[in-house]
Structure formats: structure tokens, C-alpha cells
Amino acid sequence: MEQIYPLEESVISRFCGMPVCIVTHDGARHIGVLSHCRGGKLTLNEEPGAQTLAEAEAPKAGKAKGKPKGKASNKTKEKAAQTQAYPYDPYYYNYNPGYYSPFGGAFAIDLALIAFLFLLF
């Protein structure tokens, strides 16, 4: 185990694709594969080619919320029933044949919350 220091985006980005351990200021530990470090956030275990967590969390600009202008319709529209199909395998754990992460799902954390970052193996 080797410490990655200083905790700057340019330094951390050199270790993308490698297993790391994050220790936060409150003592919590997070282990995973370093996906990327940009925008003041460090992301672990992100699937290749997937939408980044930062993009998913960002609010969509340009869409106004509220009542539509003009005549409002009091008619209710019928909604389609939502159904969910379960796989036959009782040990199904969100299987994705293209990507396997032994450390769990994607995880993003601000650089300011990190006390130590260690390179594993």
C-alpha cells in the first residue's frame, strides 16, 4: 500500500484504472478502482462508457418548471402500467456481461472530504 500525495487532480489522474483505498476525515474507508478525477470529485468503480456521476447529478438547464401557459386541461391521462420482470436465476446480482466490478457500484466523493488516498497492490 502506497500513499498518493498530494491530493491534486493532476497527480490522482495518473492512477486511473488502479485499485485504491480512500480514507475520509471521519475515518470511513472506501475501496475500489479509480475511474477518474475531475471537477473536484474522485470517482470509483464507474463502468466504461457510462454516463459520469457528475453528469447524472447536474440539473438540466433551460427547462422551466411550473404550470404550462395557456388553457390547462383538467382531463387525466391514462398511465401505462409499469411491470418489472425478474430473472429466472435466484442469485441474480445486477449482472452485466460486459463489465464486472468486485468492489460494488459507482461511487463519487469530493476531494475535500478525503484525508488519505492509498494505492493498493
N, C-alpha and C positions, 0 to 999 in steps of 0.2 A: 504494500500500500504506500503510495507516494502522494504527497500534498501538491495540489495545483495552486500556485500562488504567483502573482497577485490575482485577485478575483476581478479580472477585466475581460470584456468580451473578446478582445483580440487574442488573449492568452488561452481562454477556455475553448474557443472555437477550434484550436489545433487538436483537441482531443475528441472531436465528434466521432461517433461510432464506437467508442470505447466504454467499458463499464466503469461507473463512478459511484461514489458514496457522498451524499450531501448531508452535512450536519448543520442544523439551524441553530439560531441563538437560544432557542428554548430547549435544545437537546434532542429534538426529533431527528431521526435518520431516514433517509430515502435512498434506495439503491436502484440503479437502472442504467440503461445505455444512453449516453449523451447524444441527443438528436441535433440540437442547435442552440446557440446562444446569440440572441439579438433583441434589440429594443428593451434592454434592461431585464430580460427574462431568460431563464435557462429551462430548456425542455428536455424531458427524458421519455424514452420508450415510444416515440411517435412513429407511426407506420410510414414507410417510404411512399411519397407521392400523395399523402393525405393532406387535407386542409390543416394548416397550423392552428394550434390552440389560440394564439393571439388573434388570428383572423376570425375564428369562430366566436370569440368573446367580444370583438369590436362591434359597436352598434352600427347599423346600416344608416348611412347619411342620405338625406334627400327624401325620405319618406315621411310625410306628415301624418301624425296620428290625430284622431278625433273624428267628429261626425262628418260624413260626406256632405258637400254643398249641394243644394238643390232639394228636390222633393224626396223625403225619406219614405221608404216603403215599410209598412207595418206587417207585411207578409213574412212568414217564417219559411225559410228554405229547408227542404228535407236534406238531412245529412246522411251520407253513406255510412253504413255500419262498419266499424273497424274490427277486423278479425286478426288474430295472431296465430300463426301456425307454429307448432313446436316440433323440433326434430324428433326422429324416432329414437335416437341414441339417448339413454338416460344420463350419460356422462358428458353431455354437450356443454362446453365451456366457451361460447363465443368463438368457435373455430373458424379461422381464416386460413385457407391452404397456402396463401401467398406469403404470409408473414407470421412468425411466432416470436413472442416476447415472454421469456420466463419471469420477467420482473413485473408484469401487470400492464395496465393501460397507460396511456399518455399522461404525463404529469408536468405542469409548468410552475415555476416558482420565481419570485423576484430575486435579483442578485443581492438586494439589501437585506434579505432575510437569511442569507447564507453566512454561517460562521466559518466553516471549513469545507473544502471540496477535495476529496481524495480520489486518485486514480487507482482502480483495483486491478489485480493480476499483473 
